[in-house]
Amino acid sequence: MAKINPYFSDIKQNYLFAEIAKRVNTFAAEHPEKSIIKMGIGDVTLPLPAATVEALKKGAEDLSRKETFKGYPDYEGYDFVRNAISDYYKEFGAEVSADEIFISDGAKSDCGNIGDIFAQDNTVLVTDPVYPVYVDTNLMSGRKIIYADSNEANGFAAMPDDNIKADIIYLCSPNNPTGSAYNKEQLKAWVDYATENDAVIIYDSAYEAFITEDLPRSIYCIEGAKKCAIEICSLSKTAGFTGTRCGYTVVPKELEREGVSLYKLWYRRQATKFNGVSWPVQCAAAAVFTKEGRRQVEENLNYYRENAKIIADTMDELGIFYTGGKNSPYVWFKCPNKMSSWEFFDYMLENIGVVGTPGEGFGKNGEGFFRLTAFSSRENTVEAMRRLKELLKK
Amino acid sequence: MAKINPYFSDIKQNYLFAEIAKRVNTFAAEHPEKSIIKMGIGDVTLPLPAATVEALKKGAEDLSRKETFKGYPDYEGYDFVRNAISDYYKEFGAEVSADEIFISDGAKSDCGNIGDIFAQDNTVLVTDPVYPVYVDTNLMSGRKIIYADSNEANGFAAMPDDNIKADIIYLCSPNNPTGSAYNKEQLKAWVDYATENDAVIIYDSAYEAFITEDLPRSIYCIEGAKKCAIEICSLSKTAGFTGTRCGYTVVPKELEREGVSLYKLWYRRQATKFNGVSWPVQCAAAAVFTKEGRRQVEENLNYYRENAKIIADTMDELGIFYTGGKNSPYVWFKCPNKMSSWEFFDYMLENIGVVGTPGEGFGKNGEGFFRLTAFSSRENTVEAMRRLKELLKK
């Protein structure tokens, strides 16, 4: 008799976005005259940079001719893409060689699949509030999960505690959902902790491209990280690839546990359960890192950054505590008047028709906090903040 | 301390294709004057059907404009692709509703990942010779594997044995590597076995498009299969998508084990560890199933089918036992003169410069057998068979 994975029942159904949709739909039906502005979404909205569209089309064209046709790609990605990413890392002071980079269909897949190379018997540490994928994928594998608190006191940047023993640590910086970004000293503390405990850090740098201040854009900016960290990144937020699907994971050649190369384990995992990324998509990925691609990517990033600043400035004006707003497309703020996350959700929706994400959906430390994203249009962002100021200044 | 997955060490390094490459390279270096024809490759060589290239380009174009831009896709694929596949199933008598279909980046990913929904404690049955992915992905998860013999006596179509208890069964028909395809009665015997034992069949139908005779093109052509089988298919061989990357998996709504819907488990798995398929690729996938797409796809398939026939006819002429050659791009034959697989590999390479795949690389029942594929050019296929006849008729 086929037995199902018993650990799936440990995963909580996450009704967060379903619940949001339900409340918004109910409100919209009852108030068809109200204009609703959605700022809860973590998905990009600007079109792809022109250079990447051209590359996609050229890649498609290649597939139409026998001489340029591409069959099965390399499991780890084409060298021209890996070289481009290696060069990109150099710009912010991280030494990552092309052959440590694995191209994939996105950071979420890699975040989910990386657990395959580890034993079930590992204690996983995540920071709370947390991107649910880190938790759910490890629950599915029957691993024990412990939480490090991110909260107002530490600026939503949880730090390691030497009294707590973790084997695998998920860090996300700039953070989803809190927008906070570790500085060099903070990240070094995590690398030191991992080194001392022979732990492995899974570092999610999906939002690194939003960093404008002097903060590490890769964990490999920290000495010692190549012996204790895997980094997972994505072009989804960098270049608007949420619907194009391309990410990359770095497993340093010198990263070993129990005498075994994690690079070799991940290579084996990918060779066995993955067959590489679509040729046109890899062409588009490489185009992100060309001079023209980079210029266009920065243009889009600046648009979202300006939206984030408009939200952050509003919080400043209203005297509300927040993290993010710079180095991140997210603004994570304390609900005014001691409202709970869901109370504030309803309050905003009902009074000004603005939709965001209740922080409670990301973990216990999210209660009483709220997330707005910079991915709306400029017009909607400005209008939503105008309404919010009017509401809260009453 | 992070502990690695202990089961990775149970996987044998598969040196098959590396060893082939090594021997071919050595021979080529020593005999630069000899023309070498490669017929070992399981990858397509004809360009993509024009309709799919156009769809890829149109999909790329969509991403360039705000009004048509696509962000995160649905985890299970866009409805227009799922509907097209559901209609395709109807053509060969299988009732598969669109909402039982999950679009993915390829059959190999799904074959590898499907294990996530099952407990470690399951006995997995594979037929031998076997596509190594079924074995390696289950070894990685620490599952016990048993083998059903495919051999000359049963036409390389292993059948169930009621005395052997298996929980999860991998079937591939038309088979890789043997080219044999189950008929309705044979497949029914497997469905009946799975039903009686509450087992689940993972049915790999990646080569179904090669079927021209009256054979089931889906396990759902068999009564009862929807209560015991998951089907994994791909556009790689159907439409030359090996470098474009798109496949699909069917998990019937009525398939339950231990009172739990496997559809819900797989949905949860995909929602947690996967983020959907690239927009332009999904556009191309849908184009495969348009009238024009189907016509172009058939044209390519017929080219490969004719190559397979040329190989099969050669075997007939030489009086060599083989399977496949029809309903399959593979011809699997008995090495002449009682040669071992590798002896025959060297014999062909050294005497006529033709490269194939030694059957021994696919399992113990592959020893003494050899695989040739229909994916070369017509010219090379004809020339290779001319050389083979000359060699063996001496």
Interface residues (C-beta under 8 A of the other chain):
Chain A: M1 A2 K3 I4 N5 P6 F8 I11 D43 V44 T45 L46 P47 L48 A50 V53 L56 K57 G59 A60 E61 L63 S64 R65 K66 F69 K70 G71 Y72 P73 D105 G106 K108 S109 C111 G112 N113 D116 I117 F118 A119 D121 N122 V133 D136 T137 M140 D167 I168 N197 D198 A199 V200 T242 G243 T244 R245 R257 E258 V260 L262 L265 R268 R269 T272 K273 F274 N275 G276 V277 S278 W279 P280 V281
Chain B: M1 A2 K3 I4 N5 P6 F8 I11 D43 V44 T45 L46 P47 L48 A50 T52 V53 L56 K57 G59 A60 E61 L63 S64 R65 K66 F69 K70 G71 Y72 P73 D105 G106 K108 S109 C111 G112 N113 D116 I117 F118 A119 D121 N122 V133 D136 T137 M140 D167 I168 N197 D198 A199 V200 T242 G243 T244 R245 R257 E258 V260 L262 L265 R268 R269 T272 K273 F274 N275 G276 V277 S278 W279 P280 V281 A284
